Amino acid sequence: MSYQKIVPHLWFDDEAVEAANFYAGLFPGSVVHYTNVLEGTPSGGAEQVDFEIMGYQFMAISAGPGVTKNPSISFMVLFTREERKAFEKIWETLAGEGKVLMPFGKYDFSDLYGWLEDGYGVSWQFYMADEEPGSRVIPTMMFINANLGKAGEAMKFYMDIFRDAGMEDIHYYPGNDGPDSGQHVMHGQARLENLSFAFMDSAEDHAFDFSEGVSLIVKCDDQDEIDYYWNRLSHVPEAEVCGWLKDKYGVSWQIIPKVMDEMVENGSREQLQRVTEAFLKMKKFDVAELEAAYRN
């Protein structure tokens, strides 16, 4: 499995493994890597799963009904003209149990595009690319309500924090059609840690906003990296818990040591329980304490 610095994390009630297996069986080039259970969390035994969709790494957890996913962070899936029929079937499968937000069809910006929320509450944008895409999955942040008009600002904010970063593309609304002004970003794309992320403003009425339902994990090499990202991103002190934080836009991040991948994947039940007991007492993760708990 290749290394991915920033990994989307999906919160489910109790369907994380079921959803991961469903996606792995639906999207080409997708696979579930491993599952495990973290005992003794506030939700009881929280089942985690590590999986890939078209080569893009995700993590998910079954942690109870307290959190709801919504379209504020969606996942744009790029496909080619040669793959059109296959992705039409994928769209139909997801839409069958879900909710269509923008119908699958021709738009000014794409010959074939659609946006839906599937039966598990995960939002997908399907976009037919004119050429072979470099990245097949692109997390997309929508800036709405109090964040309206901040998509461009957020792109610069994140590019200043993350390494291997840079602007890839930006387009603004025409300003003469609908509620969005010419200063609002219709579609922006930036590279963060050598991964593509998309950003957009929307002046439409939305009864949701960024939530813990979709968060972004940053896998850190050591304590210095954890300290760096924590200090640059954390903006809401009361949201700091178990490696989680919220930035100034309300986006949830998890700042975790990369070594936890090995602990979770290879550790015994007793080792995982000790590590879980240790991190439940933390706000920002302490790598030395986690490693000591793992070794007992």
N, C-alpha and C positions, 0 to 999 in steps of 0.2 A: 504494500500500500504506500503510495507516494505521500510526502509530507505536505500538509496544508496549514498555513499559519492561522488563518481565521476560518472558523467552522460554524455554520448556522446550527442552532440548537432549537428543537421543537418540543413544546410542552403539551403532553396529552393527559387526559384523565387516566385511562387504563389501557389505551390502545397503541402505545408506542411501537411495540414489537410487531403487532398486527399491521400497522401502517407501513413500517419499514419493509416488511415482507411483501406487502401489496405493491409498493413503489418499485421494489427490486424486480418483481415479476412483470411489471408494466413497462418501465422504461428500458430501452436497450442499454447494454453495458453497465448494468447496475447490480449491486450485490450487498448482502448483509454480512458484516464482518464478525461481530460478536455481540452477545448480550450478557448482562450481569444484573444483580440486584444489590442495591445499597440498603442495608438493614438499619432500622432505628432512626430514620429521617422523620420530620414532622408529618409526612404523609404515610408513615409506616415503611414497608418494603418498597422502595422506588426502583422500578425496572428500567435499566438504561440499554440503549442499543446504538451501535456504531454502524453506519451504512454509507453506501455511495449511490448517487444517481448520475448516470452518464459520466462516471469518473470524478464527480464532485462530492466531497465528503460532507456528511451530515451527522449530527447526533440527536437523539431524542430521549425523552424520559416520560414514564408514566408516574405522575406525581399528584394526582387528584384533580378535582374539578375547580379549584380556586382561580385558575388562569384561563383566559380565552384568547385564541389566535384570531387575527383579523388581517385585512389586506394592507395595513400600513407597511408591512414588510412582506413582499411577495417574491416569487422566484421566476425570473424570465428564463424560458427554455428555448434555445435557438435550434432550428432544424433547417435542412436544406430542401430544395425543390424535389430532389430525388427521394427524400424521406416523407414527402407530403402525405401520401396515403396512410403510412404507418402512424403518423402523428395525428391525422384526422381520427383514427380509431382510438388513440390514447385520449384525445380530447373528449370523444363521445363517452368513453368509459368514466372519466373523471366527472364530466358534466352530469352523467346519469344519476349520481348520488349527491351531486353538489348544487351550486348556484352559479349561473352565468352572470358575470359582471359586464362584460363586453362581448357580443356574439362573435363567433369564429367566422371571419370573412375578410373582405378586401377593405383596406383603409388607405388614406392618403400616404401614410408612412410605411405601409407594408402591403404586399399582395395577399398575405394571409396572416391574420393576427386574431387572438382572442384572450380574454381574461376571465378566469373562473375561480371559485372557492370550492374545493372538493369536499367530499363527505366527512373528512376528518378536520375540516376547518383550515387547511393549508391553501394559500392562494398561489396560483400559477398564471403566468403570462406566456402564451405560445407565440413565437415570432419566427416567421420564415425569412431566413437570411439570404441575401443575394449571392453570397460566396461562403465557402467553408468557414464556420466561426472558429475563432481561437479558443473561446470558452463556451461550453454548451449550457452552463447554468450561471445566471447572474442575479445575486440578491439585489432587490430593488426597494429603496426606501421612499415612502410617499409622505411629503411634508404638508400637513393639513392643520386646520383649526388654529391654535396659537402658533404653530410652526409654519404657517403659510408664508411663502416667499423666502424661506430660509434654505431651500435646497442647494442653491449655489454657494451660500455661506458654509453650509455643512460640508460640501465637497472639499472646500479649502481647509476647513478645520481638520478633517480626517487626513487629508494629504499632508498636513503639517505634522501630524502625530505619527503616522505609520511610515515604515520604510518601503523602499521599492515602490514609490507612489508617484502618480502624475495624472494630469488631465488627459482623457482619451477623446471626449466629445462633449459638446453641449449645444442644445437648441432651446430657444425660448418660444413661448406661445405667440401667435401673431398679434394678439392684443385687441383684435376687432371682432372676435367670435367667442361668445361664452363669457363666463365670469372671470377667467384668468387674464391678468394684465401682461403686457409685453416684457415686464421684469420677472415674471414667473418662469421657472425652468419647466419646459415640457418634457425634456429628456436630457439628462446629463450622465456621463459615464466617466468614472475615475478608476485608476489602478491603485490598490492598497495592498501592500505585501505581495505584489505581483499577481493580485487577483482582481478581476473586474467587479465593480459595484455600480449600480445605477441609482439615480436620484431624480425625483420629480416633485413639483408642486401641484396641488389640486385645490381650487377654490370652491369646489362642490361641497354640499353639506355632508358631513360624515359623522356618524354616531360612534366613532371609535378613535383610537390613537395608538401610538406605540405601547406595547405591553410586554410582559415577560413571556407571553405565548411564543414569540419568536425572539430569541436573543442571539448574540454573536459571541462565540468563544474565541479568545486569543490564547494560543498555546505558547507559553513563555519558556525560554531556555534555562533561566535561572532566576534568583530572587531579584537581581538588579532589573531584569526585564519586567517582572511583576510590579515592582515599585514604580518603574517608569510609566507603564500603561495605566496603572491605578491612579497615579498622581495627575496624569494628563486628561483622563477621561471622567473620573468620578466627580459628580456635581450635586448629588442628592445624598447627604450623609445618612439619612434614615433608610435608604435603599441598600446600603452596604451590608451584605450578609453572605457568608459562605462563598466568597469569591465573586459574588454578583455586585454590580453597580449600575447606576443610571447616569448617562451623560446629560449635557445641558439641553438636549432635544427630547429627552425621555427615552432614548434607545437603551435597551438593557444589554449589558456586556458581562461575560464571565471571564475573569483573568485568572488563568490556571497554569500550573507548571506542566510542561510537556511530560515530565516523568510520571505524572498521574496516569497517562495512557498505559504505560507498562504495568503500573500497580493494578489498575482496573482489569486489564486484559489477562494478566498472569497471576495475580494475587489469590491466595486462598480466601475462603469465606471469613476466617478469623482475621486475616490481614486487612481485608476490605472493611470489616467492622471497626477495627482499630482506627483506620484512616478516616472513616466516616465520623466516628466519635470525635476525632481531633478537629476535622474541618468544620463540624457543626458549631464549634466554639469560636471560630474565627470570623472576622470580617475579610480583611485582606489575607490571602494565603501565606503561610510561613513554610517555605520549602523544607527547611531543616526539621521542623516539628513534624511535618507529614512523613518525611523519610524515617524519622525516629519511630513514629507510630507504626509504620510498615514493618520495620525491622524488630519492633518490640524491644 
